Amino acid sequence: MTDLLVGVLVGFLVVVACVVALLRDTLAAAVVFAAYSLGMAILWVVLRAPDVALTEAAVGAGVTTSLFLVAIVKTGRPVGGASFVRDVRLRSLVGAGAVALALGLTIPALPAAGDPSAPAFQRVSPYYLDRAVADFGTENVVTAVLAGYRAFDTFGEVTVVFAAGVAVLVVFRKEVL
């Protein structure tokens, strides 16, 4: 069931990404991009990465969409003309297809989501469970993993969310004044 859901979500993301790339209307592209970010957040939840899902929802769907909308209001929206781009360059299409094919060829090498024989469950998880309390002096293993073993990653996520929040405050503060 999870594999089917992941397949459906990835298919949705591919279609939405193509629509965003081909839309000429900036407002429509911003709204469809917000749907893409929401789809990515849902995919991260399905893949059991709630911290990444929250960051994607906050930064991708929330902050980025807000900044796009403010930029559209400030610069104006093109009126008239075709809704979709009609002159897609063949070289660009072939290049994007080659990258997608190369990435797709790596999928069979990945373990299934939640597979107990995956390397993360065989080596990494037992190490964290056995050593977290001794290495960091905390009784909470999740805290030890996030603040200790993955500290740089967690710091990077916090920095991205903080920078996005500051950018929104700067943009919207200029709007009020």
N, C-alpha and C positions, 0 to 999 in steps of 0.2 A: 504493500500500500504506500509506504514512504517513497519507494522508487517511482511509482506512478505519479505521486504528488510532485516530487522533484522534477520529473519530466514535464509535467503540465506547467509548472512554474517557470522552468527554463524556456519552454516553448513560448509562453506568454511574454517573458522578458525579451526574447529574440524579436518577436513581432513588434512589441512596443518600442524597442530600440530602433528598429527599421523605420517605424512610423515617425519617431522623433527626428531621425536623420533626414527624412524626406519631406517633412512639413515645412511650408514656407511661412505660415502664420506663427509669429513668435509667441503669442498668448496660448494658442493651441499646443505648441511644442512645450511650453512650460508646464501646462496642465498634464500632458501625456508623460512628461519627464517625472512629474510628481507621482504618477501611477507606477512608473518604472521603479522609482525608489521605494514605494510602498511594497511592490512585488518583491524587490530584493530583501526588504526587511522580513517579509513573510518567509522567503526562502531561507534566510538565516535562522529563523525560529524553527523551521522544519528540520534544518541541519543541526539543531541543538547548539546554536551559538547566540544566546540571547543578548550578550553584551555587544556583539557586532550588530545585531538586529536593532537594538536601541540606538546605537550610534547612527546607523543608516536611516532610521526613521527620523531622528532628530535633525541630523545634518542634511541628509539627502532629500527627504520629503518635506521637512519643515523649513530649515534655514535657507537652503538653496532655492527652493520654490519662492520663498518670500523675497529673496534678493533678485531673482529673475523678474518677479512681478513689479518690484520697485523700479528696476531698470527699464522695463517695458513702459511703465507710466512716465518715466523721465524722458525717454527717447522717442516715444511714439510707436505706433504699430502700423506696419504697411497695410494699405487698403487696396483691395482689388487684386486682380491677377489670379494665377492658379493656386490651388490649395497645397499641391504637392510639387516637389521638384521633378522636372521631367527629363532633364539632361544629366543623368548620372553617368559619370565617366567610367568606362569599361575597366581601365587600369585600377581605379579605386575599388570597384566591385570585385575584381579578381584578387586584389591584395587582401581585402577584408575576408573574402572566402577562403584564401590560403591560410590566414591566421586562424580562422574559425576551424578549419579542417585540422590544422596542427594541434590546436587545443583539444579538439574532439577525439583525436587519436590517443590522447593520454587518459581519457576517461576509463577505459577498461582496466588500467593499472591501479585505479583507486579502490580502496575497500568500500564496501557498502556502508551506509550510515548506520551506526550502532553495532557494527559487526564486532563480536567479542574477540575475534582472532586478529583484529587490526593491531598494528604495532603500538598505537597509543594505549590500548588496553593491556597489552602484554608487557610493555616495559615502562612507559611513562607514568601511567596511573598508579601502579604499585609503588614506584619510587616516591611519588608525591605523598601517597598515603602513609608510607613507612617513615619518611624523613621530614615531613613538614613541621611537626611539633618540635623536633630536635634542632632543625636548621633555623627556625625563626622564633621559637618560644611562644607560639600561639596555639591555642586549642582548636581554632577554626581552620580547617584545611583550605577552604575556599579563600579565606583572607590571605593565607600563606602563599597560595598559588598566584593570586592577583597582585599582591603587594610585594611578593618576594621573587618567585621564579619568573613571573611575567611582568616585572615592574616596568621595564622599558616600554613594553607593549601597552600596558595600562596607562602609563604616563603619556604615551603618544595619543591614545584615544581621548584622554582628558584634555590634552592640548588642542586637539582638533575641535572638540565640542566647545571648549572655552573660546578659541579663536573665532569660531562661527558665531557664538553668542555676542562677542565683542563687535564683530562686523555688523551684525543685525542692529545692535544698539547704536553704533555709529551712524549707520544709514538712516534708521528711524529717528534718531535724535535730530539729524539735519532736516528731516521732514517736518518736525514739530516747530523748530525755530524758524 
